[in-house]
Amino acid sequence: VVIQETHQRMQSGPCAWLRHPSETGADLATLGRARLRQAWWGLLFSALIMLVVYHRRIAAEEQALSERFGAADADYQHKTYRLLPGIW
């Protein structure tokens, strides 16, 4: 995870509700594809793998963002969910 000097923390559009909307979209696409193919084992396997991988990536990303943006990022994190609106 690399944050450059010119990067800013997005807080509009999907980022107004979720801190990681692209990961949420990737989850939905992967799970939807497995569901459409009626690949139940694939659905379960995909869900478990994505949970582990995204959990690690999100932790690293949020640590880097907290270091870069400080208190402003802490406020943003308190106002939004990570991946699932209303849940996490």
PDB file of N, CA, C and O in Angstrom, chain B, residues numbered from 101:
ATOM      1  N   VAL B 101       0.857  -1.172   0.000  1.00  0.00           N
ATOM      2  CA  VAL B 101       0.000   0.000   0.000  1.00  0.00           C
ATOM      3  C   VAL B 101       0.902   1.233   0.000  1.00  0.00           C
ATOM      4  O   VAL B 101       1.731   1.414   0.892  1.00  0.00           O
ATOM      5  N   VAL B 102       0.727   2.068  -1.005  1.00  0.00           N
ATOM      6  CA  VAL B 102       1.543   3.279  -1.134  1.00  0.00           C
ATOM      7  C   VAL B 102       0.613   4.481  -1.228  1.00  0.00           C
ATOM      8  O   VAL B 102      -0.327   4.498  -2.023  1.00  0.00           O
ATOM      9  N   ILE B 103       0.887   5.473  -0.412  1.00  0.00           N
ATOM     10  CA  ILE B 103       0.127   6.719  -0.449  1.00  0.00           C
ATOM     11  C   ILE B 103       1.094   7.826  -0.822  1.00  0.00           C
ATOM     12  O   ILE B 103       2.118   8.025  -0.168  1.00  0.00           O
ATOM     13  N   GLN B 104       0.756   8.536  -1.876  1.00  0.00           N
ATOM     14  CA  GLN B 104       1.622   9.610  -2.352  1.00  0.00           C
ATOM     15  C   GLN B 104       1.191  10.939  -1.749  1.00  0.00           C
ATOM     16  O   GLN B 104       0.079  11.065  -1.237  1.00  0.00           O
ATOM     17  N   GLU B 105       2.059  11.910  -1.811  1.00  0.00           N
ATOM     18  CA  GLU B 105       1.789  13.232  -1.241  1.00  0.00           C
ATOM     19  C   GLU B 105       0.526  13.873  -1.810  1.00  0.00           C
ATOM     20  O   GLU B 105      -0.195  14.567  -1.095  1.00  0.00           O
ATOM     21  N   THR B 106       0.261  13.644  -3.081  1.00  0.00           N
ATOM     22  CA  THR B 106      -0.885  14.286  -3.725  1.00  0.00           C
ATOM     23  C   THR B 106      -2.200  13.553  -3.480  1.00  0.00           C
ATOM     24  O   THR B 106      -3.258  14.067  -3.840  1.00  0.00           O
ATOM     25  N   HIS B 107      -2.162  12.376  -2.883  1.00  0.00           N
ATOM     26  CA  HIS B 107      -3.390  11.621  -2.623  1.00  0.00           C
ATOM     27  C   HIS B 107      -4.242  12.316  -1.567  1.00  0.00           C
ATOM     28  O   HIS B 107      -3.733  12.920  -0.624  1.00  0.00           O
ATOM     29  N   GLN B 108      -5.540  12.212  -1.755  1.00  0.00           N
ATOM     30  CA  GLN B 108      -6.503  12.736  -0.789  1.00  0.00           C
ATOM     31  C   GLN B 108      -7.464  11.620  -0.416  1.00  0.00           C
ATOM     32  O   GLN B 108      -7.660  10.682  -1.189  1.00  0.00           O
ATOM     33  N   ARG B 109      -8.062  11.717   0.762  1.00  0.00           N
ATOM     34  CA  ARG B 109      -9.017  10.717   1.217  1.00  0.00           C
ATOM     35  C   ARG B 109     -10.369  11.056   0.603  1.00  0.00           C
ATOM     36  O   ARG B 109     -10.954  12.095   0.909  1.00  0.00           O
ATOM     37  N   MET B 110     -10.864  10.169  -0.268  1.00  0.00           N
ATOM     38  CA  MET B 110     -12.172  10.377  -0.898  1.00  0.00           C
ATOM     39  C   MET B 110     -13.270  10.202   0.143  1.00  0.00           C
ATOM     40  O   MET B 110     -13.241   9.260   0.935  1.00  0.00           O
ATOM     41  N   GLN B 111     -14.246  11.123   0.138  1.00  0.00           N
ATOM     42  CA  GLN B 111     -15.357  11.034   1.079  1.00  0.00           C
ATOM     43  C   GLN B 111     -16.685  11.335   0.412  1.00  0.00           C
ATOM     44  O   GLN B 111     -17.668  11.658   1.079  1.00  0.00           O
ATOM     45  N   SER B 112     -16.710  11.226  -0.919  1.00  0.00           N
ATOM     46  CA  SER B 112     -17.953  11.473  -1.644  1.00  0.00           C
ATOM     47  C   SER B 112     -18.286  10.242  -2.482  1.00  0.00           C
ATOM     48  O   SER B 112     -17.478   9.320  -2.597  1.00  0.00           O
ATOM     49  N   GLY B 113     -19.480  10.239  -3.063  1.00  0.00           N
ATOM     50  CA  GLY B 113     -19.910   9.091  -3.851  1.00  0.00           C
ATOM     51  C   GLY B 113     -20.030   7.858  -2.965  1.00  0.00           C
ATOM     52  O   GLY B 113     -20.483   7.968  -1.826  1.00  0.00           O
ATOM     53  N   PRO B 114     -19.637   6.692  -3.455  1.00  0.00           N
ATOM     54  CA  PRO B 114     -19.716   5.474  -2.634  1.00  0.00           C
ATOM     55  C   PRO B 114     -18.872   5.561  -1.364  1.00  0.00           C
ATOM     56  O   PRO B 114     -19.170   4.902  -0.368  1.00  0.00           O
ATOM     57  N   CYS B 115     -17.819   6.376  -1.405  1.00  0.00           N
ATOM     58  CA  CYS B 115     -16.946   6.517  -0.236  1.00  0.00           C
ATOM     59  C   CYS B 115     -17.610   7.276   0.906  1.00  0.00           C
ATOM     60  O   CYS B 115     -17.067   7.325   2.009  1.00  0.00           O
ATOM     61  N   ALA B 116     -18.766   7.865   0.661  1.00  0.00           N
ATOM     62  CA  ALA B 116     -19.506   8.525   1.736  1.00  0.00           C
ATOM     63  C   ALA B 116     -20.105   7.494   2.686  1.00  0.00           C
ATOM     64  O   ALA B 116     -20.407   7.813   3.836  1.00  0.00           O
ATOM     65  N   TRP B 117     -20.278   6.266   2.217  1.00  0.00           N
ATOM     66  CA  TRP B 117     -20.859   5.199   3.048  1.00  0.00           C
ATOM     67  C   TRP B 117     -19.860   4.096   3.375  1.00  0.00           C
ATOM     68  O   TRP B 117     -19.898   3.514   4.459  1.00  0.00           O
ATOM     69  N   LEU B 118     -18.963   3.812   2.429  1.00  0.00           N
ATOM     70  CA  LEU B 118     -18.017   2.706   2.592  1.00  0.00           C
ATOM     71  C   LEU B 118     -16.588   3.197   2.401  1.00  0.00           C
ATOM     72  O   LEU B 118     -16.320   4.028   1.533  1.00  0.00           O
ATOM     73  N   ARG B 119     -15.673   2.677   3.217  1.00  0.00           N
ATOM     74  CA  ARG B 119     -14.262   3.061   3.055  1.00  0.00           C
ATOM     75  C   ARG B 119     -13.592   2.285   1.931  1.00  0.00           C
ATOM     76  O   ARG B 119     -12.576   2.734   1.400  1.00  0.00           O
ATOM     77  N   HIS B 120     -14.132   1.139   1.560  1.00  0.00           N
ATOM     78  CA  HIS B 120     -13.507   0.295   0.542  1.00  0.00           C
ATOM     79  C   HIS B 120     -14.554  -0.204  -0.468  1.00  0.00           C
ATOM     80  O   HIS B 120     -14.799  -1.407  -0.561  1.00  0.00           O
ATOM     81  N   PRO B 121     -15.167   0.714  -1.221  1.00  0.00           N
ATOM     82  CA  PRO B 121     -16.236   0.303  -2.131  1.00  0.00           C
ATOM     83  C   PRO B 121     -15.766  -0.601  -3.270  1.00  0.00           C
ATOM     84  O   PRO B 121     -16.546  -1.419  -3.758  1.00  0.00           O
ATOM     85  N   SER B 122     -14.520  -0.473  -3.701  1.00  0.00           N
ATOM     86  CA  SER B 122     -14.060  -1.336  -4.798  1.00  0.00           C
ATOM     87  C   SER B 122     -13.955  -2.788  -4.334  1.00  0.00           C
ATOM     88  O   SER B 122     -14.240  -3.705  -5.105  1.00  0.00           O
ATOM     89  N   GLU B 123     -13.552  -3.003  -3.088  1.00  0.00           N
ATOM     90  CA  GLU B 123     -13.506  -4.360  -2.556  1.00  0.00           C
ATOM     91  C   GLU B 123     -14.918  -4.933  -2.407  1.00  0.00           C
ATOM     92  O   GLU B 123     -15.143  -6.114  -2.671  1.00  0.00           O
ATOM     93  N   THR B 124     -15.859  -4.100  -1.988  1.00  0.00           N
ATOM     94  CA  THR B 124     -17.250  -4.544  -1.881  1.00  0.00           C
ATOM     95  C   THR B 124     -17.770  -4.953  -3.256  1.00  0.00           C
ATOM     96  O   THR B 124     -18.435  -5.981  -3.388  1.00  0.00           O
ATOM     97  N   GLY B 125     -17.471  -4.159  -4.275  1.00  0.00           N
ATOM     98  CA  GLY B 125     -17.889  -4.491  -5.633  1.00  0.00           C
ATOM     99  C   GLY B 125     -17.267  -5.782  -6.130  1.00  0.00           C
ATOM    100  O   GLY B 125     -17.939  -6.592  -6.769  1.00  0.00           O
ATOM    101  N   ALA B 126     -15.991  -5.979  -5.842  1.00  0.00           N
ATOM    102  CA  ALA B 126     -15.320  -7.222  -6.249  1.00  0.00           C
ATOM    103  C   ALA B 126     -15.930  -8.420  -5.532  1.00  0.00           C
ATOM    104  O   ALA B 126     -16.111  -9.479  -6.133  1.00  0.00           O
ATOM    105  N   ASP B 127     -16.247  -8.258  -4.249  1.00  0.00           N
ATOM    106  CA  ASP B 127     -16.910  -9.334  -3.501  1.00  0.00           C
ATOM    107  C   ASP B 127     -18.247  -9.696  -4.138  1.00  0.00           C
ATOM    108  O   ASP B 127     -18.537 -10.870  -4.367  1.00  0.00           O
ATOM    109  N   LEU B 128     -19.041  -8.698  -4.415  1.00  0.00           N
ATOM    110  CA  LEU B 128     -20.363  -8.945  -4.990  1.00  0.00           C
ATOM    111  C   LEU B 128     -20.268  -9.608  -6.363  1.00  0.00           C
ATOM    112  O   LEU B 128     -21.039 -10.516  -6.674  1.00  0.00           O
ATOM    113  N   ALA B 129     -19.332  -9.155  -7.172  1.00  0.00           N
ATOM    114  CA  ALA B 129     -19.162  -9.744  -8.503  1.00  0.00           C
ATOM    115  C   ALA B 129     -18.739 -11.209  -8.407  1.00  0.00           C
ATOM    116  O   ALA B 129     -19.277 -12.061  -9.114  1.00  0.00           O
ATOM    117  N   THR B 130     -17.779 -11.499  -7.538  1.00  0.00           N
ATOM    118  CA  THR B 130     -17.295 -12.873  -7.393  1.00  0.00           C
ATOM    119  C   THR B 130     -18.379 -13.781  -6.822  1.00  0.00           C
ATOM    120  O   THR B 130     -18.596 -14.886  -7.321  1.00  0.00           O
ATOM    121  N   LEU B 131     -19.054 -13.318  -5.785  1.00  0.00           N
ATOM    122  CA  LEU B 131     -20.104 -14.130  -5.186  1.00  0.00           C
ATOM    123  C   LEU B 131     -21.289 -14.296  -6.139  1.00  0.00           C
ATOM    124  O   LEU B 131     -21.900 -15.363  -6.193  1.00  0.00           O
ATOM    125  N   GLY B 132     -21.605 -13.258  -6.876  1.00  0.00           N
ATOM    126  CA  GLY B 132     -22.692 -13.347  -7.856  1.00  0.00           C
ATOM    127  C   GLY B 132     -22.382 -14.325  -8.974  1.00  0.00           C
ATOM    128  O   GLY B 132     -23.251 -15.080  -9.411  1.00  0.00           O
ATOM    129  N   ARG B 133     -21.149 -14.309  -9.431  1.00  0.00           N
ATOM    130  CA  ARG B 133     -20.733 -15.240 -10.476  1.00  0.00           C
ATOM    131  C   ARG B 133     -20.834 -16.695  -9.989  1.00  0.00           C
ATOM    132  O   ARG B 133     -21.314 -17.566 -10.715  1.00  0.00           O
ATOM    133  N   ALA B 134     -20.385 -16.942  -8.774  1.00  0.00           N
ATOM    134  CA  ALA B 134     -20.479 -18.293  -8.212  1.00  0.00           C
ATOM    135  C   ALA B 134     -21.936 -18.695  -8.038  1.00  0.00           C
ATOM    136  O   ALA B 134     -22.289 -19.850  -8.278  1.00  0.00           O
ATOM    137  N   ARG B 135     -22.777 -17.772  -7.630  1.00  0.00           N
ATOM    138  CA  ARG B 135     -24.216 -18.054  -7.434  1.00  0.00           C
ATOM    139  C   ARG B 135     -24.894 -18.351  -8.764  1.00  0.00           C
ATOM    140  O   ARG B 135     -25.680 -19.293  -8.863  1.00  0.00           O
ATOM    141  N   LEU B 136     -24.598 -17.561  -9.781  1.00  0.00           N
ATOM    142  CA  LEU B 136     -25.213 -17.783 -11.083  1.00  0.00           C
ATOM    143  C   LEU B 136     -24.828 -19.130 -11.682  1.00  0.00           C
ATOM    144  O   LEU B 136     -25.623 -19.760 -12.380  1.00  0.00           O
ATOM    145  N   ARG B 137     -23.631 -19.554 -11.411  1.00  0.00           N
ATOM    146  CA  ARG B 137     -23.171 -20.849 -11.917  1.00  0.00           C
ATOM    147  C   ARG B 137     -23.592 -21.996 -11.008  1.00  0.00           C
ATOM    148  O   ARG B 137     -23.298 -23.158 -11.290  1.00  0.00           O
ATOM    149  N   GLN B 138     -24.272 -21.674  -9.930  1.00  0.00           N
ATOM    150  CA  GLN B 138     -24.709 -22.641  -8.922  1.00  0.00           C
ATOM    151  C   GLN B 138     -23.522 -23.458  -8.411  1.00  0.00           C
ATOM    152  O   GLN B 138     -23.618 -24.666  -8.195  1.00  0.00           O
ATOM    153  N   ALA B 139     -22.426 -22.776  -8.228  1.00  0.00           N
ATOM    154  CA  ALA B 139     -21.203 -23.400  -7.733  1.00  0.00           C
ATOM    155  C   ALA B 139     -21.134 -23.147  -6.223  1.00  0.00           C
ATOM    156  O   ALA B 139     -20.424 -22.250  -5.769  1.00  0.00           O
ATOM    157  N   TRP B 140     -21.868 -23.936  -5.460  1.00  0.00           N
ATOM    158  CA  TRP B 140     -22.002 -23.696  -4.029  1.00  0.00           C
ATOM    159  C   TRP B 140     -20.679 -23.819  -3.284  1.00  0.00           C
ATOM    160  O   TRP B 140     -20.404 -23.026  -2.384  1.00  0.00           O
ATOM    161  N   TRP B 141     -19.856 -24.800  -3.646  1.00  0.00           N
ATOM    162  CA  TRP B 141     -18.552 -24.923  -3.001  1.00  0.00           C
ATOM    163  C   TRP B 141     -17.675 -23.745  -3.385  1.00  0.00           C
ATOM    164  O   TRP B 141     -16.920 -23.230  -2.560  1.00  0.00           O
ATOM    165  N   GLY B 142     -17.775 -23.322  -4.626  1.00  0.00           N
ATOM    166  CA  GLY B 142     -17.025 -22.154  -5.066  1.00  0.00           C
ATOM    167  C   GLY B 142     -17.473 -20.895  -4.344  1.00  0.00           C
ATOM    168  O   GLY B 142     -16.659 -20.036  -4.006  1.00  0.00           O
ATOM    169  N   LEU B 143     -18.768 -20.796  -4.115  1.00  0.00           N
ATOM    170  CA  LEU B 143     -19.320 -19.656  -3.382  1.00  0.00           C
ATOM    171  C   LEU B 143     -18.754 -19.612  -1.968  1.00  0.00           C
ATOM    172  O   LEU B 143     -18.302 -18.564  -1.507  1.00  0.00           O
ATOM    173  N   LEU B 144     -18.779 -20.737  -1.290  1.00  0.00           N
ATOM    174  CA  LEU B 144     -18.260 -20.809   0.073  1.00  0.00           C
ATOM    175  C   LEU B 144     -16.751 -20.542   0.094  1.00  0.00           C
ATOM    176  O   LEU B 144     -16.261 -19.761   0.909  1.00  0.00           O
ATOM    177  N   PHE B 145     -16.033 -21.193  -0.801  1.00  0.00           N
ATOM    178  CA  PHE B 145     -14.586 -21.020  -0.871  1.00  0.00           C
ATOM    179  C   PHE B 145     -14.226 -19.564  -1.175  1.00  0.00           C
ATOM    180  O   PHE B 145     -13.345 -18.994  -0.532  1.00  0.00           O
ATOM    181  N   SER B 146     -14.902 -18.970  -2.145  1.00  0.00           N
ATOM    182  CA  SER B 146     -14.642 -17.572  -2.514  1.00  0.00           C
ATOM    183  C   SER B 146     -14.894 -16.636  -1.339  1.00  0.00           C
ATOM    184  O   SER B 146     -14.099 -15.735  -1.070  1.00  0.00           O
ATOM    185  N   ALA B 147     -15.993 -16.854  -0.650  1.00  0.00           N
ATOM    186  CA  ALA B 147     -16.333 -15.997   0.485  1.00  0.00           C
ATOM    187  C   ALA B 147     -15.268 -16.078   1.571  1.00  0.00           C
ATOM    188  O   ALA B 147     -14.874 -15.055   2.130  1.00  0.00           O
ATOM    189  N   LEU B 148     -14.806 -17.273   1.868  1.00  0.00           N
ATOM    190  CA  LEU B 148     -13.795 -17.435   2.912  1.00  0.00           C
ATOM    191  C   LEU B 148     -12.454 -16.826   2.510  1.00  0.00           C
ATOM    192  O   LEU B 148     -11.817 -16.132   3.302  1.00  0.00           O
ATOM    193  N   ILE B 149     -12.034 -17.089   1.280  1.00  0.00           N
ATOM    194  CA  ILE B 149     -10.759 -16.538   0.808  1.00  0.00           C
ATOM    195  C   ILE B 149     -10.799 -15.015   0.772  1.00  0.00           C
ATOM    196  O   ILE B 149      -9.855 -14.357   1.207  1.00  0.00           O
ATOM    197  N   MET B 150     -11.887 -14.456   0.255  1.00  0.00           N
ATOM    198  CA  MET B 150     -11.998 -12.999   0.184  1.00  0.00           C
ATOM    199  C   MET B 150     -12.003 -12.383   1.576  1.00  0.00           C
ATOM    200  O   MET B 150     -11.422 -11.317   1.784  1.00  0.00           O
ATOM    201  N   LEU B 151     -12.641 -13.031   2.515  1.00  0.00           N
ATOM    202  CA  LEU B 151     -12.663 -12.515   3.880  1.00  0.00           C
ATOM    203  C   LEU B 151     -11.248 -12.409   4.444  1.00  0.00           C
ATOM    204  O   LEU B 151     -10.888 -11.390   5.033  1.00  0.00           O
ATOM    205  N   VAL B 152     -10.461 -13.440   4.268  1.00  0.00           N
ATOM    206  CA  VAL B 152      -9.084 -13.441   4.782  1.00  0.00           C
ATOM    207  C   VAL B 152      -8.224 -12.409   4.048  1.00  0.00           C
ATOM    208  O   VAL B 152      -7.544 -11.598   4.677  1.00  0.00           O
ATOM    209  N   VAL B 153      -8.261 -12.446   2.729  1.00  0.00           N
ATOM    210  CA  VAL B 153      -7.409 -11.555   1.937  1.00  0.00           C
ATOM    211  C   VAL B 153      -7.777 -10.093   2.149  1.00  0.00           C
ATOM    212  O   VAL B 153      -6.898  -9.263   2.383  1.00  0.00           O
ATOM    213  N   TYR B 154      -9.056  -9.770   2.071  1.00  0.00           N
ATOM    214  CA  TYR B 154      -9.464  -8.379   2.234  1.00  0.00           C
ATOM    215  C   TYR B 154      -9.245  -7.890   3.654  1.00  0.00           C
ATOM    216  O   TYR B 154      -8.924  -6.719   3.858  1.00  0.00           O
ATOM    217  N   HIS B 155      -9.410  -8.748   4.625  1.00  0.00           N
ATOM    218  CA  HIS B 155      -9.173  -8.336   6.006  1.00  0.00           C
ATOM    219  C   HIS B 155      -7.723  -7.866   6.166  1.00  0.00           C
ATOM    220  O   HIS B 155      -7.467  -6.833   6.785  1.00  0.00           O
ATOM    221  N   ARG B 156      -6.793  -8.616   5.615  1.00  0.00           N
ATOM    222  CA  ARG B 156      -5.372  -8.239   5.700  1.00  0.00           C
ATOM    223  C   ARG B 156      -5.092  -6.967   4.910  1.00  0.00           C
ATOM    224  O   ARG B 156      -4.397  -6.073   5.392  1.00  0.00           O
ATOM    225  N   ARG B 157      -5.626  -6.887   3.706  1.00  0.00           N
ATOM    226  CA  ARG B 157      -5.371  -5.707   2.863  1.00  0.00           C
ATOM    227  C   ARG B 157      -5.978  -4.452   3.485  1.00  0.00           C
ATOM    228  O   ARG B 157      -5.340  -3.400   3.516  1.00  0.00           O
ATOM    229  N   ILE B 158      -7.185  -4.561   3.968  1.00  0.00           N
ATOM    230  CA  ILE B 158      -7.855  -3.402   4.559  1.00  0.00           C
ATOM    231  C   ILE B 158      -7.109  -2.928   5.804  1.00  0.00           C
ATOM    232  O   ILE B 158      -6.972  -1.724   6.018  1.00  0.00           O
ATOM    233  N   ALA B 159      -6.630  -3.849   6.618  1.00  0.00           N
ATOM    234  CA  ALA B 159      -5.877  -3.469   7.817  1.00  0.00           C
ATOM    235  C   ALA B 159      -4.624  -2.679   7.427  1.00  0.00           C
ATOM    236  O   ALA B 159      -4.326  -1.650   8.033  1.00  0.00           O
ATOM    237  N   ALA B 160      -3.899  -3.152   6.427  1.00  0.00           N
ATOM    238  CA  ALA B 160      -2.688  -2.458   5.981  1.00  0.00           C
ATOM    239  C   ALA B 160      -3.023  -1.095   5.378  1.00  0.00           C
ATOM    240  O   ALA B 160      -2.338  -0.107   5.644  1.00  0.00           O
ATOM    241  N   GLU B 161      -4.069  -1.046   4.574  1.00  0.00           N
ATOM    242  CA  GLU B 161      -4.461   0.199   3.924  1.00  0.00           C
ATOM    243  C   GLU B 161      -4.914   1.240   4.949  1.00  0.00           C
ATOM    244  O   GLU B 161      -4.533   2.408   4.867  1.00  0.00           O
ATOM    245  N   GLU B 162      -5.729   0.808   5.912  1.00  0.00           N
ATOM    246  CA  GLU B 162      -6.220   1.758   6.910  1.00  0.00           C
ATOM    247  C   GLU B 162      -5.100   2.242   7.828  1.00  0.00           C
ATOM    248  O   GLU B 162      -5.130   3.384   8.286  1.00  0.00           O
ATOM    249  N   GLN B 163      -4.128   1.402   8.096  1.00  0.00           N
ATOM    250  CA  GLN B 163      -2.968   1.826   8.886  1.00  0.00           C
ATOM    251  C   GLN B 163      -2.200   2.919   8.143  1.00  0.00           C
ATOM    252  O   GLN B 163      -1.835   3.937   8.731  1.00  0.00           O
ATOM    253  N   ALA B 164      -1.958   2.705   6.858  1.00  0.00           N
ATOM    254  CA  ALA B 164      -1.237   3.697   6.051  1.00  0.00           C
ATOM    255  C   ALA B 164      -2.022   5.002   5.957  1.00  0.00           C
ATOM    256  O   ALA B 164      -1.442   6.083   6.052  1.00  0.00           O
ATOM    257  N   LEU B 165      -3.319   4.909   5.773  1.00  0.00           N
ATOM    258  CA  LEU B 165      -4.147   6.117   5.679  1.00  0.00           C
ATOM    259  C   LEU B 165      -4.188   6.868   7.008  1.00  0.00           C
ATOM    260  O   LEU B 165      -4.165   8.099   7.026  1.00  0.00           O
ATOM    261  N   SER B 166      -4.249   6.141   8.109  1.00  0.00           N
ATOM    262  CA  SER B 166      -4.244   6.783   9.426  1.00  0.00           C
ATOM    263  C   SER B 166      -2.941   7.522   9.665  1.00  0.00           C
ATOM    264  O   SER B 166      -2.938   8.626  10.210  1.00  0.00           O
ATOM    265  N   GLU B 167      -1.833   6.914   9.258  1.00  0.00           N
ATOM    266  CA  GLU B 167      -0.535   7.566   9.419  1.00  0.00           C
ATOM    267  C   GLU B 167      -0.443   8.825   8.556  1.00  0.00           C
ATOM    268  O   GLU B 167       0.135   9.827   8.979  1.00  0.00           O
ATOM    269  N   ARG B 168      -1.005   8.778   7.361  1.00  0.00           N
ATOM    270  CA  ARG B 168      -0.917   9.906   6.428  1.00  0.00           C
ATOM    271  C   ARG B 168      -1.872  11.040   6.784  1.00  0.00           C
ATOM    272  O   ARG B 168      -1.489  12.209   6.738  1.00  0.00           O
ATOM    273  N   PHE B 169      -3.129  10.699   7.144  1.00  0.00           N
ATOM    274  CA  PHE B 169      -4.152  11.723   7.321  1.00  0.00           C
ATOM    275  C   PHE B 169      -4.532  11.989   8.775  1.00  0.00           C
ATOM    276  O   PHE B 169      -5.288  12.923   9.040  1.00  0.00           O
ATOM    277  N   GLY B 170      -4.038  11.207   9.715  1.00  0.00           N
ATOM    278  CA  GLY B 170      -4.217  11.460  11.147  1.00  0.00           C
ATOM    279  C   GLY B 170      -5.652  11.523  11.617  1.00  0.00           C
ATOM    280  O   GLY B 170      -6.462  10.648  11.311  1.00  0.00           O
ATOM    281  N   ALA B 171      -5.960  12.582  12.373  1.00  0.00           N
ATOM    282  CA  ALA B 171      -7.276  12.717  13.013  1.00  0.00           C
ATOM    283  C   ALA B 171      -8.408  12.812  12.000  1.00  0.00           C
ATOM    284  O   ALA B 171      -9.513  12.339  12.269  1.00  0.00           O
ATOM    285  N   ALA B 172      -8.159  13.406  10.852  1.00  0.00           N
ATOM    286  CA  ALA B 172      -9.201  13.507   9.822  1.00  0.00           C
ATOM    287  C   ALA B 172      -9.620  12.121   9.348  1.00  0.00           C
ATOM    288  O   ALA B 172     -10.798  11.884   9.080  1.00  0.00           O
ATOM    289  N   ASP B 173      -8.663  11.210   9.244  1.00  0.00           N
ATOM    290  CA  ASP B 173      -8.985   9.847   8.832  1.00  0.00           C
ATOM    291  C   ASP B 173      -9.720   9.111   9.934  1.00  0.00           C
ATOM    292  O   ASP B 173     -10.624   8.325   9.650  1.00  0.00           O
ATOM    293  N   ALA B 174      -9.354   9.348  11.181  1.00  0.00           N
ATOM    294  CA  ALA B 174     -10.054   8.717  12.308  1.00  0.00           C
ATOM    295  C   ALA B 174     -11.521   9.145  12.321  1.00  0.00           C
ATOM    296  O   ALA B 174     -12.401   8.317  12.554  1.00  0.00           O
ATOM    297  N   ASP B 175     -11.793  10.419  12.075  1.00  0.00           N
ATOM    298  CA  ASP B 175     -13.182  10.903  12.005  1.00  0.00           C
ATOM    299  C   ASP B 175     -13.934  10.222  10.867  1.00  0.00           C
ATOM    300  O   ASP B 175     -15.079   9.802  11.036  1.00  0.00           O
ATOM    301  N   TYR B 176     -13.291  10.116   9.716  1.00  0.00           N
ATOM    302  CA  TYR B 176     -13.913   9.469   8.559  1.00  0.00           C
ATOM    303  C   TYR B 176     -14.214   8.002   8.862  1.00  0.00           C
ATOM    304  O   TYR B 176     -15.283   7.503   8.510  1.00  0.00           O
ATOM    305  N   GLN B 177     -13.284   7.314   9.509  1.00  0.00           N
ATOM    306  CA  GLN B 177     -13.494   5.902   9.826  1.00  0.00           C
ATOM    307  C   GLN B 177     -14.656   5.710  10.791  1.00  0.00           C
ATOM    308  O   GLN B 177     -15.366   4.708  10.708  1.00  0.00           O
ATOM    309  N   HIS B 178     -14.859   6.649  11.699  1.00  0.00           N
ATOM    310  CA  HIS B 178     -15.977   6.538  12.639  1.00  0.00           C
ATOM    311  C   HIS B 178     -17.330   6.771  11.960  1.00  0.00           C
ATOM    312  O   HIS B 178     -18.357   6.309  12.458  1.00  0.00           O
ATOM    313  N   LYS B 179     -17.341   7.478  10.837  1.00  0.00           N
ATOM    314  CA  LYS B 179     -18.584   7.801  10.143  1.00  0.00           C
ATOM    315  C   LYS B 179     -18.984   6.768   9.086  1.00  0.00           C
ATOM    316  O   LYS B 179     -20.120   6.788   8.613  1.00  0.00           O
ATOM    317  N   THR B 180     -18.078   5.874   8.711  1.00  0.00           N
ATOM    318  CA  THR B 180     -18.333   4.967   7.593  1.00  0.00           C
ATOM    319  C   THR B 180     -18.080   3.510   7.981  1.00  0.00           C
ATOM    320  O   THR B 180     -17.446   3.215   8.994  1.00  0.00           O
ATOM    321  N   TYR B 181     -18.593   2.620   7.150  1.00  0.00           N
ATOM    322  CA  TYR B 181     -18.350   1.183   7.309  1.00  0.00           C
ATOM    323  C   TYR B 181     -17.218   0.762   6.372  1.00  0.00           C
ATOM    324  O   TYR B 181     -16.915   1.453   5.400  1.00  0.00           O
ATOM    325  N   ARG B 182     -16.600  -0.373   6.676  1.00  0.00           N
ATOM    326  CA  ARG B 182     -15.509  -0.861   5.832  1.00  0.00           C
ATOM    327  C   ARG B 182     -16.038  -1.422   4.517  1.00  0.00           C
ATOM    328  O   ARG B 182     -15.745  -0.880   3.451  1.00  0.00           O
ATOM    329  N   LEU B 183     -16.808  -2.494   4.582  1.00  0.00           N
ATOM    330  CA  LEU B 183     -17.240  -3.200   3.370  1.00  0.00           C
ATOM    331  C   LEU B 183     -18.747  -3.329   3.234  1.00  0.00           C
ATOM    332  O   LEU B 183     -19.280  -3.220   2.130  1.00  0.00           O
ATOM    333  N   LEU B 184     -19.430  -3.558   4.328  1.00  0.00           N
ATOM    334  CA  LEU B 184     -20.861  -3.857   4.280  1.00  0.00           C
ATOM    335  C   LEU B 184     -21.654  -2.788   5.034  1.00  0.00           C
ATOM    336  O   LEU B 184     -21.536  -2.675   6.254  1.00  0.00           O
ATOM    337  N   PRO B 185     -22.452  -2.012   4.322  1.00  0.00           N
ATOM    338  CA  PRO B 185     -23.223  -0.952   4.997  1.00  0.00           C
ATOM    339  C   PRO B 185     -24.086  -1.513   6.122  1.00  0.00           C
ATOM    340  O   PRO B 185     -24.831  -2.474   5.932  1.00  0.00           O
ATOM    341  N   GLY B 186     -23.973  -0.906   7.279  1.00  0.00           N
ATOM    342  CA  GLY B 186     -24.770  -1.305   8.425  1.00  0.00           C
ATOM    343  C   GLY B 186     -24.245  -2.508   9.185  1.00  0.00           C
ATOM    344  O   GLY B 186     -24.789  -2.859  10.232  1.00  0.00           O
ATOM    345  N   ILE B 187     -23.175  -3.160   8.670  1.00  0.00           N
ATOM    346  CA  ILE B 187     -22.673  -4.377   9.301  1.00  0.00           C
ATOM    347  C   ILE B 187     -21.220  -4.233   9.705  1.00  0.00           C
ATOM    348  O   ILE B 187     -20.890  -4.363  10.883  1.00  0.00           O
ATOM    349  N   TRP B 188     -20.329  -3.961   8.724  1.00  0.00           N
ATOM    350  CA  TRP B 188     -18.892  -3.927   9.014  1.00  0.00           C
ATOM    351  C   TRP B 188     -18.201  -2.899   8.159  1.00  0.00           C
ATOM    352  O   TRP B 188     -16.986  -2.725   8.263  1.00  0.00           O
TER     353      TRP B 188
END
